[in-house]
Structure formats: structure tokens, C-alpha cells
Amino acid sequence: MKQFIAFVIKETKHILRDKRTMLILFGMPLVMMLLFGFAITTDVKNVRTVVVTSEMSPRTQQAVERLAQSEYFVITQTVNTPREAEQLIRSQKADMALVFVQNRGMQIMVDGSDPNMAQQWTTYVQQTIAAANSSLFTIHSSLLYNPQMKSAYNFVPAIMGMLLMLICAMMTSISIVREKEKGTMEVLLVSPVRPLMVIIAKAVPYLILAFGILITILLMARFVLGVPLAGSLFWILAVSTLYILLALSLGLLISNVAQTQLVALLLSAMVLLMPVVMLSGMLFPVESMPTILQWISAIVPPRYYIETMRKLMIMGVGIEDVAREVAVLAVMTVVLLAIALKMFNVRLE
């Protein structure tokens, strides 16, 4: 046990000695949380709106006033014809135009260069106009789990899944490959400590480091971005621990394939970064993807972790409601760890 602890201390000192890497590891979560929380957002706000006033009735005027009072839209200009409104949208001076047609309702012209935002703007304006003209009956609606409609609620679990996977897998693989590249792995393997214990000792500091990053993200989510932790903190940490072990196992697997640090870095980036961003549900709903991509996303571990964190953190469900996702993560961890250790032992022979 003393030898094992000595190996852990050795690896910890090696990590702490690299100040630039430590700055990147802890600076990356801070920067990404701030970017996704405040800069890269899908919140609907201050949509520049033009109103065509040629055929407006008192009722439609009331609807426009209601629209102007909302925080989502800004009435930037009024014009007389739909052609003028379209020209303002083409010249990027407006995002949307409302054309009220006598006895035929309302026409909405939207800048569709960003189809996702265009769809959101259309939905918001329809709801606002409907609320202003609900004289025949009263509609009461409630938005569960995210009443303020903040995009940070969606992004925080996704950032957790991406960062923990990239940092744990990438840093573990590079750490082991660095020993191989420098020729010091042979020295470690001929030591009295068993090869398996050497690998575990190298992974322990990254496990602790990942916990530090996880706590940093959770604190920023709660106190900077205002994202609630509605579920059990114990289960959030427990599932995150399983996910970190999965990421470390994947890093060990990559280290068995790569022979240089550059190859390990490129493999980690290619195998992890694009699938995590594109196929995990981080940016795009998995249900909206083509069938073939949905099948591929089924083997992307962050997909299940992000789903689990969204349910535990935002919805506040119990662990029984995420049992399927946790079971998939557990199976993936066992399979990846078994393959990685088997390949490592074969290499030793």
C-alpha cells in the first residue's frame, strides 16, 4: 500500500508541476460556463420587429402594444407595406415583421437564416398575440422545470458531460503515453508494484482532479448562472463518479493504441470531441436526428450522462427514474475497462 501511495504522490506532483496544464484544466470550465451562460445562448430576447400598419384595427393595435411590452420583442419600426418590411429584413435591420390583414388574421415574416431561432421567434409571437386576444376564453399555461426559459438549464449538464469526458480521457491517455514515449514505463513495470496498480495509481490523481472540476461547475451553475440543483446531490455525485470512471477507462484504452502523445491527443479529439458535441444531445435533440445517427449516438456515453444530469439536476427526479441511463453507463464502464486492461496486459507480455 505504501508503494501504491508513493506512485499516486509521484503522479500528483507531476500534474501540479505543470502550471499551464492546471490553468487550462480549471480555466476551461470557467470560460465555457460563462460563454454558454451569458454569450452563447438560445434565449429569445430583443427580437427586432417591424409592424405593417396599413390595415390595423384597435384590436390588433392592442396586440402590438402587448408585444412591445414583452421582454422578447422590440418594435423598431412601423411601415406601410409588406414589401418595405421584407426589405428591412433583407438589409438585416429587422429580424421579423408582422403584417395584419383585414379579416384574414396575421402574417409573420421571419429571417429564416437560422431556422431554430426563427421557429422560436414564431412560437413566441404567436403565444404573445394569442394572450392579448384571448377574450373568448382564458388560457393558463405553465412551463415546468424552467419557467424563465433560460438556455443555461440545458447547457450546464451538457458542459459537464463534455468536459469530464474530454479531460479525464484525454489527460489519462496522454499521461500513460508520455511514460511510454520517454521510456520510463519500463522502469515502472519492473518495480515491485503490479502493473494494474501502476495504472490505477496514475488514474487516481485525475479522478480527484475531475471531482474538483465537477464541484467547480456545480458551484458556478448554482451561484453564477442560477441553475437549480433540484435533485439529490448524492446521486448527482454518484452518477458523475461512474461517468468519470468510464472516461478514465476510455483514456486507458486510447493509451494502449497510441504510441506518442500527439497521436493520443488527436485520437482523443477525433473519437471524443465531435461525437460528444454533435451526437450526445448537447446542442441538438437526438430525436430530431436521422435514424442512422440516432443508432450511432446510442454508443456515445455522454448522451446518457447528459440525459441523467438534466433529469436529476433540473427536473429533480429520483434515481429510479434514470435507472436505464445509469445501467447503460455501468455496462459501458465495465466493458471499456475490461478491454483496456486486457489490451494492457497483452502489451506487457
Disulfide bonds with the S-S distance in Angstrom:
none
